[in-house]
């Protein structure tokens, strides 16, 4: 058996990483949803809560735009982009045998679902709801758990791509 066939056989023995993808997705989604419910119930319409002086605070904002408040007039576009990300991740899951890829895609999927939930169910509704942001770092934007998960997932995917790790678990040799 040659190189590529041996790699494929090893990948098949490891099994698909869909349960890992689903576990990471569920963890991120529930953490994001729970944190948003908690801060809206306890902190909305209150002064910011200082965690580490003014360097890190909890401050509730409703963001109808993308990251950093960009594109508030294009809320529906960001809603459709989040839906597209979800579809792409689900399609990639069919050939997912790599644990790091499962983690990265789970972070993306959980984050996209978290922010999409806000777009669908929060005021004013109609796929244009404001995303709840509440983590305020000094001299930086206000963001949430979903935003953090999406950024971490993207960084991990870039790292895996540079390392040549494919979603099917094989490693590309350049």
N, C-alpha and C positions, 0 to 999 in steps of 0.2 A: 504494500500500500504506500503510495507517494505522499508527499508533504501535505497537499491540500485535503486529500481524503482523510488522512490521519487527524488533521485539525478538526474536520467536520465531525468525525466519529467522537472525538473528545468533547466537542461542544454538545452533541446529542446526549452523551452520558450525563452531562451536568444538568440537563433539563432546562426548560423555560423558566424565566424569572418573573412570570406574571404575578404569582403571589407576593413577591417582594415589591413589585411595582404597585400593586394594590394596597399593600400595607403602608408604604411610604405615602402614597396618595391620601389614604384615609387619615393617617396621622397628621399630615400637613393641613388637610381640609378641616378636620375637627379642631385642631389647635387654632387655626385661623378663625373659624366660625365662633368657637367658644370665646376667644379673646375679644372679638368684635362685639359679641353680645354683652360681655362683661363691661367693656369700656363704655359702650353706649348707655348701659343701665346705670353705671356708677359715676362716669366722668363727663358725659356730654352736658354742656351748659354749665360747666364748672371751670375754675382756674386750672391751668396745667399742674400736674403733679411732678415735682422734681425727684428724680431717682438718683442722679449723680450731679448735684448742683444744677447749673443751667446746661451742662454738657449733654445730659440725656433726660428727657422729660416725656411724660404721657400727656398728649394733647390731641383731642378728638377733632378731626376735620372730615368733611365729606368731599371727596375728590371725584368730579365727573369726568376728568381728563385721564390721561395716561400717567405714567410715572412722572413725578416732580410737577404735577399740575399741567403738563403740556397737553394742548389740544382739547380743551374743555368743550369746544363746539363740535367735536367729532366723537362723542360718547358712543354712538351706535357703531362706528367703525371699530373702536376698541372692543366692543362687545362681540362683534363678528370675528375679530382677530383671536380673541380668547376661545371662541367656539371652534375656530379652525385649528388652533393649537391642540385642543382636546381631540379632535378628529385625527390629526396627524399622529399624536402619541398613541392612540388606540390602534391605528394601522401599524405603527412600528412594533407594537407589543407582540404581533404574530411571529416575529422573528427575533424576539428578545431572549438571549441566553447569557448576557453579561450582567453580573451583579452591579457594577458601577453604573452601567447604562440604566438599569432598572431604578437605581436610586435617583439618578439625574432626571429621568423622565417622570418618576413619581413626584419629585419636587416641582417640576413644571406643571404636571397635571393637577396636583393638589392646589398649587397657587392659582392656576388659571380657573379652576372650579370655585375657589374661594372668592376671587374677585368677580367672577361671572355671577355667582349667587347674589352678590350685592347689586350688580347691574340689573338683574332681573327682579329682585324682590324689594329693594329699597326705593324710597321716594326719589324721583317722581314716577318710577316704574317704566314700563314699556321699553325695556332693554336700555334705559338711560339713567338708571339709579346711580347715586353717588356711592363710591367705594369708601368704606370707613378706614381712614388712616389715623394712627395714634402714636406711633413711635417717632419722637422728634429728637434728632441729634443736632447739636448746635452747629450752625452754619451748613446745614444739610436739609434735605426735604423731609417731610413727614411721610411715613410709610407704614406698612403693616406686615404681618407674618407671611401672607401670600406673596407680597412683593419680594420679601427676603428669600423665600423659597424659590421663586422664579429666577432671581439673580444668581443664587447658589447653583441651581440646576443648570443654568446657561454656562456659568464658569466651569462647572464639572464637565459638561459636554464639549466645550472648547478644549479643555485639558485632555480629555479622552481622544478627541480628534487629532490633536498634536502628537499624542502617544501612539496613534494608529490603532486604537482599540475600537473594534466594530460592535454594533449592537448584537450581532450573532455570536459574540465572544471571541472571534478570531482577532489576531493582531496582524495588521498590515506591516510588512517589512519593506521599507523604502530604500 
